[in-house]
C-alpha cells in the first residue's frame, strides 16, 4: 500500500498508462490480423492493409509500446509474406 501522496499518484498514473498501452497494443495486433486475413482471403486489398499495419507498427515503436527493432522485424516479415503471395 502506498504511504505517501506521490506514491498514490504513481499508482494511479501507472494504472492509466497500463490500460492505455494495453488498448494500443490490442489495436496493433488487430491491424496485423486484418492484414493477414486480407492476405489469405483478398490478396488485391492486402497492400492497403499492409500500409495500415506498417503505420501502426511505426506509431507503436515511436510511443515506446514496442521496441523499434521489433517493429522493424515485424514490418519485414509482413512485407516478405506479401512478396511470397505475388
C-alpha distances in whole Angstrom, upper triangle without the diagonal:
4,6,9,11,12,9,8,12,12,10,12,15,14,14,18,19,18,20,23,24,24,26,28,28,30,32,33,34,36,38,39,40,42,44,44,45,48,49,50,51,52,53,55,52,50,50,49,46,45,45,42,40,41,40,37,36,37,35,32,33,33,30,28,27,30,31,35,37,35,36,40,40,39,42,44,44,44,47,49,49,50,53,54,54,57
4,6,8,9,5,5,9,9,8,11,13,13,14,17,18,18,20,22,23,24,26,28,28,30,32,33,34,36,38,39,40,42,44,45,46,48,49,50,52,53,53,55,51,49,50,48,45,45,45,42,40,41,39,36,36,36,34,31,32,32,28,27,27,29,31,34,36,35,36,39,40,39,41,44,44,44,47,49,49,50,53,54,55,57
4,7,9,7,7,11,11,11,14,16,16,17,20,21,21,23,26,26,27,30,31,32,33,36,37,38,40,41,42,44,46,47,48,50,52,53,54,55,56,57,58,55,53,53,51,49,48,48,45,43,44,42,39,39,39,36,34,35,34,31,30,30,32,33,37,39,38,39,42,43,42,45,47,47,48,50,52,52,54,56,57,58,60
4,5,5,6,9,10,11,13,14,15,17,19,20,21,23,25,26,27,29,31,31,33,35,36,37,39,41,42,44,45,47,48,49,51,53,54,55,56,57,58,54,52,52,50,48,48,47,44,43,43,41,38,38,38,35,33,33,33,29,28,29,32,33,36,38,37,38,41,42,42,44,47,47,47,50,52,52,53,56,57,58,60
4,5,5,6,9,10,11,12,14,16,17,18,20,21,23,24,26,27,29,30,32,33,35,36,38,39,41,42,44,45,47,48,50,51,53,54,54,55,56,52,51,50,48,46,46,45,42,41,41,39,36,36,36,33,31,32,31,28,27,28,31,32,35,38,37,37,40,42,41,43,46,46,46,49,51,51,52,55,56,57,59
4,5,5,6,9,10,10,12,14,15,16,18,20,21,22,24,26,27,28,30,31,32,34,36,37,38,40,42,43,45,46,48,49,51,52,52,53,54,50,48,48,46,44,43,42,40,38,38,36,34,34,33,30,29,29,28,25,24,25,28,29,31,34,34,34,37,39,38,40,43,43,43,46,48,48,49,52,53,54,56
4,5,5,6,9,10,10,12,14,15,16,19,20,21,22,24,26,26,28,30,31,32,34,36,37,39,40,42,43,45,46,48,49,50,51,51,53,49,47,47,45,43,42,42,39,37,38,36,33,33,33,30,28,28,28,24,23,24,26,28,31,33,32,33,36,37,37,39,41,42,42,45,47,47,48,51,52,53,55
4,5,5,6,9,10,11,13,14,15,17,19,20,21,23,25,26,27,29,30,32,33,35,37,38,39,41,42,44,45,47,48,49,50,51,52,48,47,47,45,42,42,41,38,37,38,36,33,33,33,30,28,29,28,25,24,24,27,29,32,34,33,34,37,38,37,39,42,42,42,45,47,47,48,51,52,52,55
4,5,5,6,8,10,11,12,14,16,17,18,20,21,23,24,26,27,28,30,32,33,35,36,38,39,41,42,44,45,47,48,48,49,50,46,44,44,42,40,40,39,36,35,35,33,30,30,30,27,25,26,25,22,22,22,25,27,29,32,31,32,35,36,35,37,40,41,40,43,45,45,46,49,50,51,53
4,5,5,6,8,10,10,12,14,15,16,18,20,21,22,24,26,26,28,30,31,32,34,36,37,38,40,42,43,45,46,46,47,48,44,42,42,41,38,38,37,34,33,33,31,28,28,28,25,23,24,23,20,19,19,22,24,26,29,28,29,32,33,33,34,37,38,38,40,42,42,44,46,47,48,50
4,6,5,6,9,10,10,12,14,15,16,19,20,21,22,24,26,27,29,30,32,33,35,36,37,39,41,42,43,45,45,46,47,44,42,42,40,37,37,37,34,32,33,31,28,28,29,26,23,24,24,21,20,19,22,24,27,30,28,29,32,33,32,34,37,37,37,40,42,42,43,46,47,47,50
4,6,5,6,9,10,11,12,14,16,17,19,20,21,23,25,26,27,29,31,32,33,35,37,38,39,41,42,43,44,45,46,42,41,41,39,36,36,35,32,31,32,30,27,27,28,25,23,24,24,20,20,19,22,25,27,30,29,29,32,34,32,34,37,37,37,39,42,41,43,45,47,47,49
4,5,5,6,9,10,11,12,14,16,17,18,20,21,22,24,26,27,29,30,32,33,35,36,38,39,41,42,42,43,44,40,38,38,36,34,34,33,30,29,29,27,24,24,25,21,20,21,20,16,16,16,20,22,24,27,26,26,29,31,30,31,34,35,34,37,39,39,40,43,44,45,47
4,6,5,6,9,10,10,12,14,15,16,18,20,21,22,24,26,27,28,30,32,33,34,36,37,39,40,41,41,42,39,37,37,35,32,32,32,29,27,28,26,23,23,23,21,18,19,19,15,15,14,17,19,22,25,24,24,27,28,27,29,32,32,32,35,37,37,38,41,42,43,45
4,5,5,6,9,10,11,12,14,15,17,19,20,21,23,24,26,27,29,31,32,33,35,36,38,39,39,40,41,38,36,36,35,32,32,31,28,27,28,26,23,23,24,21,19,21,21,17,17,15,18,21,24,26,25,25,28,29,28,30,33,33,32,35,37,37,38,41,42,42,44
4,5,5,6,9,10,11,12,14,15,17,18,20,21,23,25,26,27,29,31,32,33,35,36,37,38,39,39,36,34,35,32,30,30,29,26,25,26,24,21,22,22,19,17,19,19,15,16,14,18,21,23,26,24,24,27,29,27,28,32,32,31,34,36,36,37,40,41,41,43
4,5,5,6,8,10,10,12,14,15,16,18,20,21,23,24,26,27,29,30,32,33,35,36,36,37,38,34,32,32,30,28,28,27,24,23,23,21,18,19,19,16,14,16,16,12,12,11,14,17,19,22,21,20,24,25,24,25,29,29,28,31,33,33,34,37,38,39,41
4,5,5,6,9,10,10,12,14,15,16,18,20,21,22,24,26,27,28,30,32,33,34,35,35,37,33,31,32,30,27,27,27,24,22,23,22,18,18,20,17,14,16,17,13,13,10,14,17,19,22,20,20,23,24,23,25,28,28,27,30,32,32,33,36,37,37,39
4,6,5,6,9,10,11,12,14,15,17,19,20,21,23,25,26,27,29,30,32,33,33,34,35,32,30,31,29,26,26,26,23,21,23,21,18,19,20,17,15,17,18,14,15,12,15,19,21,24,21,21,25,25,23,25,28,28,27,30,32,32,33,36,37,37,39
4,5,5,6,9,10,11,12,14,15,17,19,20,21,23,25,26,27,29,31,31,32,32,33,30,28,28,26,24,24,23,20,19,20,18,15,16,17,14,12,15,15,11,12,10,14,17,19,22,20,19,23,24,22,23,26,26,25,28,30,30,31,34,35,35,37
4,5,5,6,8,10,10,12,14,15,17,18,20,21,23,24,26,27,29,30,30,31,32,29,27,27,25,22,22,22,19,17,18,17,13,13,15,12,9,12,13,9,9,7,10,13,16,18,16,16,19,20,19,20,23,23,23,25,28,27,28,31,32,33,35
4,6,5,6,9,10,11,12,14,15,16,18,20,21,22,24,26,27,28,29,30,31,28,26,27,25,22,22,22,19,17,19,18,14,14,17,14,11,14,16,13,12,9,12,15,18,20,17,17,20,21,19,20,24,23,22,25,27,27,28,31,32,32,34
4,5,5,6,9,10,11,12,14,15,16,19,20,21,23,24,26,27,27,28,29,26,24,25,23,20,20,20,17,16,18,16,13,14,16,14,11,15,16,13,14,11,13,17,19,21,19,17,21,22,19,20,24,23,22,25,27,26,27,30,31,31,33
4,5,5,6,9,10,11,13,14,15,17,19,20,21,23,25,26,26,26,27,24,22,22,20,17,18,17,14,13,14,13,9,10,12,10,8,11,12,10,11,8,10,14,16,18,16,14,18,19,16,17,21,21,19,22,24,24,24,28,29,29,31
4,5,5,6,9,10,11,12,14,16,17,18,20,21,23,24,25,25,27,23,21,22,20,17,17,17,14,12,14,13,10,10,12,11,8,11,13,11,11,7,9,12,14,16,13,12,16,16,14,15,19,18,17,20,22,22,23,26,27,27,29
4,5,5,6,9,10,11,12,14,15,16,18,20,21,22,23,24,25,22,20,21,20,16,17,18,15,13,15,15,11,12,15,13,11,14,16,14,15,11,12,16,18,19,16,15,18,18,15,17,20,19,18,21,23,22,23,26,27,26,29
4,5,5,6,9,10,10,12,14,15,16,18,20,21,21,22,23,19,18,19,17,14,15,15,11,10,13,12,8,10,13,11,10,14,15,14,15,12,13,16,17,19,16,14,18,18,15,16,19,19,17,19,22,21,21,24,26,25,27
4,5,5,6,9,10,11,13,14,16,17,19,20,20,20,22,18,16,17,15,12,12,13,10,7,10,10,6,7,10,9,8,11,13,12,13,10,10,13,14,16,13,11,14,15,11,12,16,15,13,16,19,18,18,22,23,23,25
4,5,5,6,9,10,11,12,14,15,17,18,19,19,21,18,16,17,16,13,13,14,12,9,12,13,9,9,13,13,11,13,16,16,15,12,12,15,16,17,13,12,15,15,11,13,16,14,13,16,18,16,17,21,21,21,24
4,5,5,6,9,10,10,12,14,15,16,17,18,19,16,15,16,15,11,12,14,11,9,13,13,10,11,15,14,13,16,18,18,18,15,15,18,19,20,17,15,18,18,14,15,18,16,14,17,19,17,18,21,22,21,23
4,5,5,6,9,10,11,12,14,15,15,16,17,14,12,13,11,8,9,10,7,6,9,10,7,9,12,12,12,15,17,17,18,15,15,18,18,19,16,13,16,16,12,12,16,15,12,14,17,15,15,19,20,19,21
4,5,5,6,9,10,11,13,14,15,15,16,14,11,12,12,8,8,10,8,5,9,11,9,9,12,13,12,15,17,18,18,15,14,16,16,17,14,12,14,13,9,10,13,11,8,12,14,12,13,16,17,16,19
4,5,5,6,9,10,11,12,13,14,16,14,11,14,13,10,10,13,11,9,12,14,12,13,16,17,16,18,21,21,21,18,17,19,20,20,17,15,17,16,12,13,15,13,11,14,15,13,14,17,17,16,19
4,5,5,6,9,10,10,11,12,14,11,9,12,11,7,9,12,10,9,12,14,12,14,17,17,17,19,22,22,23,20,19,22,22,22,19,17,19,18,14,14,17,15,12,14,16,14,13,17,18,16,18
4,5,5,6,9,10,10,10,11,9,6,8,8,5,6,9,8,7,10,12,12,12,15,17,17,19,21,22,22,20,19,21,20,20,18,15,16,16,12,12,14,12,9,11,13,10,10,13,14,13,15
4,5,5,6,9,10,10,12,11,8,11,12,8,9,12,12,10,13,15,14,14,18,19,19,20,23,24,24,21,20,22,21,21,18,16,17,16,12,12,14,11,8,11,12,9,9,13,13,11,14
4,5,5,6,8,9,12,10,8,12,12,9,11,14,13,12,15,17,16,17,21,22,21,23,26,26,27,24,23,25,25,24,21,20,21,20,16,16,17,15,12,14,15,12,12,15,15,13,16
4,5,5,5,6,8,6,5,9,9,7,9,12,12,12,15,17,16,17,20,21,22,24,26,27,27,25,24,26,25,25,22,20,21,20,17,16,17,15,12,13,15,12,10,14,14,11,13
4,6,6,5,8,8,5,8,10,9,9,13,13,12,14,17,17,18,20,22,22,24,26,27,28,25,24,25,24,24,21,19,19,18,15,14,15,13,10,11,12,8,7,10,10,8,10
4,6,7,10,10,9,12,14,12,13,16,17,15,18,20,20,20,23,25,25,26,29,30,30,28,26,28,27,26,23,22,22,21,18,17,18,15,12,14,14,10,10,13,12,9,12
4,6,9,9,9,13,14,12,14,17,17,17,19,22,21,22,25,26,26,28,31,32,32,29,28,30,30,29,26,25,25,24,21,20,21,18,15,17,17,14,13,15,15,11,14
4,6,6,7,10,11,10,12,15,15,16,18,20,20,22,24,25,26,28,30,31,32,29,28,30,29,29,27,24,25,24,21,19,20,19,15,16,17,14,12,15,15,11,12
4,5,5,8,10,10,11,14,15,15,17,19,20,21,23,25,25,27,29,30,31,29,28,29,28,27,25,23,23,22,19,17,18,16,13,13,14,11,9,11,11,8,9
4,6,7,9,10,11,13,15,16,17,19,20,22,23,25,26,28,29,31,32,30,29,30,29,29,27,24,24,24,21,19,20,19,15,14,16,14,11,13,14,11,10
4,6,6,7,9,10,11,13,15,16,17,19,21,22,23,25,26,28,29,27,26,28,26,27,25,22,22,22,19,17,19,18,14,14,16,14,11,14,15,12,13
4,5,5,6,9,10,10,12,14,15,16,18,20,21,22,24,26,27,25,23,25,23,23,21,19,19,19,16,14,15,14,10,10,12,10,8,11,12,10,11
4,5,5,6,9,10,10,12,14,15,16,18,20,21,22,24,26,24,23,24,22,22,21,18,17,18,15,12,14,14,10,9,12,11,8,10,13,11,11
4,5,5,7,9,10,11,13,14,16,17,19,20,21,23,25,23,23,24,22,23,21,18,18,19,16,14,16,16,12,12,15,14,11,14,16,15,15
4,5,5,6,9,10,11,12,14,15,16,18,20,21,23,21,20,22,20,21,19,16,17,17,14,12,14,14,10,11,14,13,11,14,16,14,15
4,5,5,6,9,10,10,12,14,15,16,18,20,21,19,18,19,18,18,16,13,13,14,11,9,11,11,7,7,11,10,8,11,14,13,14
4,5,5,6,9,10,11,12,14,15,16,18,20,19,18,19,17,18,17,13,14,15,13,10,12,13,10,10,13,13,11,14,17,16,16
4,5,5,6,9,10,11,12,14,15,17,18,17,17,18,17,18,17,13,14,16,13,11,14,15,11,12,16,15,14,17,19,18,19
4,5,5,6,9,10,10,12,14,15,16,15,14,16,14,15,14,10,12,13,10,8,11,12,9,10,13,13,12,15,17,17,18
4,5,5,6,9,10,11,12,14,15,14,13,14,12,13,12,8,9,11,9,6,9,11,9,9,13,13,13,15,17,18,19
4,5,5,6,9,10,11,12,14,14,13,15,13,15,14,10,11,14,12,9,13,15,12,13,16,17,16,18,21,21,22
4,5,5,6,9,10,11,12,11,11,13,12,14,13,9,12,14,11,10,14,15,13,14,17,17,17,20,22,22,23
4,5,5,6,9,10,11,9,8,10,9,11,9,6,8,10,8,7,11,12,11,13,16,16,16,19,21,21,23
4,5,5,6,9,10,10,9,10,8,10,10,7,8,11,10,9,12,14,13,14,17,18,18,20,23,24,24
4,5,5,6,9,9,9,11,10,13,12,9,12,15,13,12,16,17,16,17,20,21,21,23,26,26,27
4,5,5,6,5,6,8,9,12,10,8,11,13,12,12,16,17,16,18,20,21,21,24,26,26,28
4,5,5,6,5,6,5,8,8,6,9,12,11,11,14,16,16,17,20,21,22,24,26,27,28
4,5,8,8,9,8,11,12,10,12,15,15,14,17,19,19,20,23,24,24,26,28,29,30
4,5,8,9,10,13,13,12,14,17,16,16,20,21,21,22,25,26,26,28,31,31,33
4,5,6,8,11,11,10,13,15,15,16,19,20,20,22,24,25,26,28,30,31,33
4,7,9,12,10,10,13,15,14,15,18,19,19,21,23,24,25,27,29,30,31
4,6,8,7,7,10,11,11,13,15,16,16,18,20,21,23,25,26,27,29
4,5,5,6,9,10,11,12,14,16,17,18,20,21,23,25,26,28,29
4,5,5,6,9,10,11,12,14,15,16,18,20,21,23,24,26,27
4,5,5,6,9,10,10,12,14,15,16,18,20,21,22,25,26
4,5,5,6,9,10,11,12,14,15,17,19,20,21,23,25
4,5,5,6,9,10,11,12,14,15,17,18,20,22,23
4,5,5,6,9,10,11,12,14,16,16,18,20,22
4,5,5,6,9,10,11,12,14,15,17,19,20
4,5,5,6,9,10,11,13,14,15,17,19
4,5,5,6,8,10,11,12,14,16,17
4,6,5,6,9,10,11,12,15,16
4,5,5,6,9,10,10,13,15
4,5,5,6,9,10,11,13
4,5,5,6,9,10,11
4,5,5,6,9,10
4,5,5,7,9
4,5,5,7
4,5,5
4,6
4
